[in-house]
Amino acid sequence: MDSATAPPALSLSDPALYINRELSWLEFNRRVLEEAQDPTVPLLERLKFLAIFESNLDEFFMVRVGGLQQKVQAGIAYGSGADHMPVKEQLERIEQTVRRMTAETYRCLKEDVLPALEREGIVLRGYKDLTDADRRHLRLVFQREIFPVLTPLAIDPGHPFPHLLNKSLNLAVMLRRPRDEEQLFAVVQAPAVLARFVQLPTEPGGPAKHVFTSLETVIRMHLGNSSPAWSAAAMRHSA
């Protein structure tokens, strides 16, 4: 071949030849989400794929996004990958991608999977959906099984923010002592020994065969009235 018409030599160090590792991993996790969105997949398997997707995402933020944040704090402008994408650009694109995927996940759960489960007699009830019988049952469950293992961790100048276990369920609580208007911020961590969902009794012959509510719903319902030493003024939860 004439050297004048030969294509230029390909440089394997060219960043344009490579896909960013973090963004590639997110696309891998998208495949998990697509399995959950597939109506031909068995229903409980779809629910499992949603759980796997979110668990993967938790680990991704703990390890990979955490590593990128450390590079930002250390003043490192570029990642170590062959694509040489700036660290801040990676974080921005990760945020955009994850926001879209998370919206798809919640739509799949709320509009597809949960209604389909309910048609099969498996119901997840929120606070507003609980019956009087549900509330009486949950009050006993909270007093017997949940409250004895809960410990609010106060946060003030003498108590720095506590170390929270990875993938643990935590509630942010504003506490107020009796006869004291000053509010105190605290964190309540639900121990891993507690089941993530609490089963509710069902009516014999009713359409619902298995009914559940989330653990945080039970805690939020009762924590403010569980001890005379303090009351909960407000709560938020994260997992």
N, C-alpha and C positions, 0 to 999 in steps of 0.2 A: 504494500500500500504506500502511496506517496506520502512522505512525511508532512507535506504541506496540508494534506487533507485529513490527517489522522486526528482523532478526537483528543482533547487535552487529557493529560494524565489525571486520574481520579485520586484526590487526597482523602484518605480515610480519617483524617483529623478534622474534616469539614463538619461543623456542628449541624448543618442542614441535613446531614445523612441520618441523624439519630432522633429518636423519639424520647421525650422526657420521661424518666423513670416513674416519677410520682403520678403524672397524668396518665401514663400507660397503666399503672396499677388501678387507678380509678375506673378506667375503661374495662379492666378485668372484673372489677366489682360490679360494674353495670350489667355484665352477663349474668351475675347472680340475681340482680333485680329483675332482669328480663324473664328469668325462670319463674319468679313470683308473679309476674304479670301475665304469664301464659295460661289461658283458661283451660288448656288441655292437660295441664299438670294437676295431679290430685290435690284437693283443697288443703289438707293438712300439710302437704309438702310445700305448697305455696306459702303458707304461714311460716314454715320452717326457713324457707329461702329468705323471707323478709327479715327474720331474726338473724340469719347468717350475714346478710348484707349489712345490718346495723352493727353487729359485733365486729365485722371486718373494718367498718368505718371507724369504730372506737379505737381499735388497735392502730389503724393508719394515722389517726391524729396523735395518739400517744407517742408513737415511734417516729414516723416520718415527718409529720408536720412539726412535732416537737423539735426534731433535729434541724429543720429549716429555721425555726424561731431562734434556736441557739446560734445559728450562723448570723442571723440578723443582729442579735445582741453583741456578737463578737466582731461585727463590722465586716463580715465576709460577703462580698457582693455576688459571687457566682457559686453555683453548686458544683459538686465534684463529678457530675455526669458528663458524658461525651457531648451532650447537646449544648452545654455551657449556658443554659438559660439562667438569667439573673434570679437570685433567690426571691426577691420581692415580687417579681413577675410570676414565679411559681406559686407563691402564696395567693396572689390575686386570682390566678386561673383555677387553683384548687377551690377557692371560696365560690367562684361562679359555678363551677361544675357541681360541687357538693350541694349547693342551694337548689339547683335544678333537680338533681337526683333525689334529694330529700323530699321535695314537693311531690315527685312522682311516687315515692314510697308511701307517703301518707295518703295520697289519692288512692293508690292500690289497696291499702289496708282498709280505709274507711268506706270506699265506694264499691269495692269488689269483694275482698276477702271476708270482712266482718259480716256484711249482709248475707253472703253465701253460707257462712258458718251458722248464722242465726236460722236460716232456712233448714239447716240440718239439726237444729235443736241445741247448738252451742252458742251461748250468749255471754257477751262481756258488757256488764252494766257500769255506767258512770254514776257519779253522785246523784244526779237529778233523776236517774232511772230507778233508784233503789226504792223498794216498797217498805211499808212499816215493818213487816216481818223480817225483811233483809236487815233493817237498821237494828232491830232487837238482837238478831243473831250476831251481827258484827260488833255490837257493844260487848257481848259476852266474849267473843273471840279476842277483842282488843284487851280486855281486862285480864283474861287468863293467859294468853299466849304472846301478845305483842308488847304491851306496856312494861312487863317485868324486864325485858331485855333492851329497852330504849334508854339512852343516856344523852341528854342535851349537852353539847360542848359549847360553853360560853366563849364569846370573842370580845375582848376588851383590851385596854392597854396592858393588863397583866396576863392576858391569855391570847397569844397570837393565833392566827388562823390555823386550825388543826390540819394534820396530814390526812387526806382522804384516800381510801383504798381505791385502786383502779376498778372501774366498772361496778362501783357500789352505788346503792340508792341513798341519796341524801336529801334532806329537807332543810331549807333555810327558814328559820323561825325568829320572829320578834317576840321576846318574852317580857312579861311584866309581873313583878312581884305584887302580892296583895298590899293595898294601901300605899303603893308607890307608882307614880305616873311615869317614871323614867323607864324607857324600853331598852332591852338588852338583846343584841343580836346573838344568835346561837345556830349551831348546825346539829341536826339529829340524823345520825347514820343508822339505817336499818341493817341489823346484822344479817350475815349471809345464811344463818340458820333458819330465817323466816322464808316461807314460800313467796315467790314474786306475785302470785295471784291467790286470792282467798275464795274458796268455793262457797257458794250460797245454797241453802236448801231449795228444792224444787217442789212444785205442786204435783201430786200423783195424777198421772193422766194428762198433765199439761203439755203444751207444745215444746217447752224448754226442758231438755234432758240434763244439760250441764250448764250451770250459771256461775259466773265468776265476777269479781271486781278486783281492781288493783290494790296492792298493799298500801301504796301512798294515799289512796282514797280513804282507806280505813284509818290510817294514822291522822290524816288531816281532819277527819270527822271528830276524833276523840281526844287528840293531844291537849287541846286547850282546857278540857274539863277533867283531865286525868289526875291532877295533883293540886292540892291546896297551896303548894309552895309557889306556883307560878301559873300564869295563863298565857296562851299563845295569841298574840294580837294579829299576826299575819304569817302566812307560809308560802313558800315556793319550793318546788322540788326539781331535782336533776338526777340523772342516772349516768 
